[in-house]
Amino acid sequence: MTDLMSLAQLRDTGLSGHEIRSRLRDGKLHRIHPGYFTTSDAYLRLGPEEQALLRHQALTRAASVPPIFCLASAAVVHGLDLRRVPARLHTLTRPGEGTHNGYAGVVRHQEPLPETDIVTVEGLRATAGERKLLDCARLLPFPDAVVLADQAHLFGVTRARLEERLPEWAGRRGARRAQRVLDAMDTRSESVGETLTRLMLAESVLPAPELQWVIVGRTGNYRADFAWPEHQLVLEFDGESKYGDAPATVIRNERRREVEIQEQGWTVIRIGWHDVVRTPAATVDRIEAALRRSAATR
């Protein structure tokens, strides 16, 4: 992670106030938070989640009392994948502990918070796994919340456990929405894109697909994101980080297995962010057409 530098630390390097302001104007320095900076080159090399985490670290260092991050901010601290990175930082305080946000871009929420619902992750305080997931299920937009709920297994948390705790918020804001999120969660989805694809399909009139369906090929198994086995149709979501930094041999093997199942009569449809987020209706039509073609030949 990129190092944060306080104003005092910059001055300790010999930079004057004028030089610091000049570097900010020239784009050599980037202000993360009032009084905290990093080099612009280092900041731009970070992904959106890492940039957000840096803002959380800066607020923690600047605050007289370390904040407790909640909602999407807690998800950032826990290192979860998000549908969208929060533009503002969200903290949680107990009733009676004050309501002043303290800084622009920081939203302070107030709710009862037992100590058992607080954890420290690499020096940052945040709501613990169960509490974070339930808060997000109650208060975040539905798709954002399902994306996080699908990652519950990373905390060793089950849907049953979340439903067991949900009555704690009975009659309070978002309790019914949270149940809807828990009904929709499915930890078999392995990425944000797969979750959003699943939600897109659930809102359509298409038959429900099988998730992570295994197809046996000549030289190995092929695991499809979504499959309609009776139609021999596979749907794959290809995100920007589908393979990450995977070696070329991994990618070649994946493509080879795809060719092998196509030789067995399977049709493979590949979609991406644009298809799911920008043109979902057209994407559903494309899948429906493939299902009709399959039905017509059987």
C-alpha positions, 0 to 999 in steps of 0.5 A: 500500500502507498505510504501516507505522509502527514504535513509534518512528515513532508516538512521533515523532508525539508519541503517548505509550505510553499514547495508543498503547495507548489507540488499540489498545484503541479500534480506531483502530490495528491491530498488524500485527506486534510493534512495527509498526502501521497505522491500522485504517481503512487496514488494513480497506480492504485485501484479504486478500492485501494485508493478508498482504503488510503482515505480510510487510513488517513481519516483514522490517523487524523481523528482524535478517536479512531473511527469505526467504519460501517456499511460500504466503508467497512467492506473496503476495510475488510477487503471485499469486492464492491459494486461501486466504491463509496465516494464518502466514508461512513462511520458508526457511533453510538447514540449520545456520542455526538453527531458532528461529521468532523470532515467533509466527505465523512458521514457519521451514522448513529446506532447501538453497537456492542463491542462484539460487533467491532473488529480491527483490521490492519489498524482500522476499526470496522463493524464485524462481518455479520454486522457489516453484512446486515447493515449493508443488507438493510441500508445499501441499494439492493444489488450493492448489498447482494454483491456483499452478501454473496461474499459472506463465506469469506467470514465463515458466515452463513445465510442461516446465521444472518437470518438468526440475527436479523430480528435484532433490527425488527421494526427498524429501517431496512429490515424488510429489505435485508430479508430480501437481500438474504433471500437473493444471496448465493455464495456460489457467485465468485465475482461482482460480475457474476452476482450482477449477472445472476440478478439480471437473469432473476429479473428476466423470464428466462429459466433459472440456470445452474451455477458453477456447472461442471462439464467433463471435457476430453482433457479436464473439467470445465466449470461454467459460471451459468449453464442450462444443461438441457439446452447445452448452453453456457453463459460466462461473465468476463470481467476486466480481471477475469484471469487477473495475472494468471499465467498464459498456460492457465488461459490457454487451458481454459480456452482449450476446455471451452473448445472441447465442450463446444465440440460436444455440442455446447454453445458458449455465450460470453458477456461483460460489464457493458452487457450486464450494466448498460444493455441488460435487456438486449443481453437477455434477448440474446440468451433467450434467442440461444435457448430458442435455437437449442429447443428448436433442434432437440 
